Amino acid sequence: MITTVTTITTVTTMVAIGLTTSMGIIAVASLIFLLTTKELASSKGSGTFLRIAKFVNVGIVPLLIVFAVIVAVDIALILFV
């Protein structure tokens, strides 16, 4: 019984770590894509592109927060583990 619980806990932990890593990679890739889109759209100068550059900020701000949390957690893991 104890080995079954230990095995299930270990597998669950490994899956959670893998899922967290993949979600972090997706978040960072999305942030890079949105920042690139904003930069390219704002460099054009026409009204439509400037609206696109402002609209992209809606996605950039939360992804910057996620990126900051990812960096903070990684630094905490390095310092305290």
C-alpha positions as CSV (number, residue, x, y, z in Angstrom):
1,M,0.0,0.0,0.0
2,I,2.8,2.5,0.9
3,T,4.7,1.7,-2.3
4,T,1.6,2.4,-4.4
5,V,1.0,5.7,-2.7
6,T,4.7,6.6,-3.2
7,T,4.7,5.6,-6.8
8,I,1.5,7.6,-7.5
9,T,2.9,10.7,-5.7
10,T,6.2,10.5,-7.7
11,V,4.4,10.1,-11.0
12,T,2.1,13.0,-10.2
13,T,5.0,15.2,-9.2
14,M,6.9,14.4,-12.4
15,V,3.8,15.1,-14.6
16,A,3.2,18.4,-12.8
17,I,6.9,19.5,-13.3
18,G,6.7,18.6,-17.0
19,L,3.4,20.4,-17.5
20,T,4.7,23.5,-15.7
21,T,7.8,23.5,-17.9
22,S,5.8,23.2,-21.1
23,M,3.4,25.9,-20.0
24,G,6.3,28.2,-19.2
25,I,7.8,27.6,-22.7
26,I,4.5,28.4,-24.3
27,A,4.1,31.5,-22.3
28,V,7.6,32.8,-23.1
29,A,7.2,31.9,-26.8
30,S,3.9,33.8,-26.9
31,L,5.5,36.8,-25.2
32,I,8.3,36.9,-27.8
33,F,5.7,36.6,-30.6
34,L,3.6,39.5,-29.2
35,L,6.6,41.7,-28.5
36,T,7.8,41.2,-32.1
37,T,4.4,41.9,-33.5
38,K,4.1,45.1,-31.5
39,E,7.5,46.3,-32.6
40,L,6.9,45.6,-36.2
41,A,3.4,47.1,-36.1
42,S,4.5,50.3,-34.4
43,S,7.4,50.8,-36.9
44,K,5.0,51.1,-39.8
45,G,3.2,54.3,-38.7
46,S,-0.2,53.9,-40.3
47,G,-3.4,54.1,-38.2
48,T,-4.2,50.4,-38.6
49,F,-0.8,49.2,-37.5
50,L,-0.7,51.6,-34.6
51,R,-4.1,50.2,-33.4
52,I,-2.7,46.7,-33.7
53,A,0.4,47.7,-31.6
54,K,-1.9,49.1,-28.9
55,F,-4.2,46.0,-29.0
56,V,-1.2,43.6,-28.5
57,N,-0.5,45.3,-25.1
58,V,-3.6,43.4,-23.8
59,G,-1.7,40.2,-24.1
60,I,1.8,41.4,-23.3
61,V,1.1,42.7,-19.8
62,P,-0.2,39.4,-18.3
63,L,2.6,37.5,-20.1
64,L,5.2,39.8,-18.6
65,I,3.8,39.1,-15.2
66,V,3.9,35.3,-15.9
67,F,7.5,35.7,-17.1
68,A,8.5,37.6,-13.9
69,V,6.9,34.8,-11.8
70,I,8.8,32.1,-13.8
71,V,12.1,34.0,-13.3
72,A,11.4,34.6,-9.5
73,V,10.6,30.9,-9.0
74,D,13.7,29.7,-10.8
75,I,15.9,32.1,-8.8
76,A,14.3,30.9,-5.6
77,L,14.9,27.3,-6.6
78,I,18.6,28.0,-7.3
79,L,19.1,30.0,-4.0
80,F,17.1,27.8,-1.6
81,V,17.5,24.3,-2.9
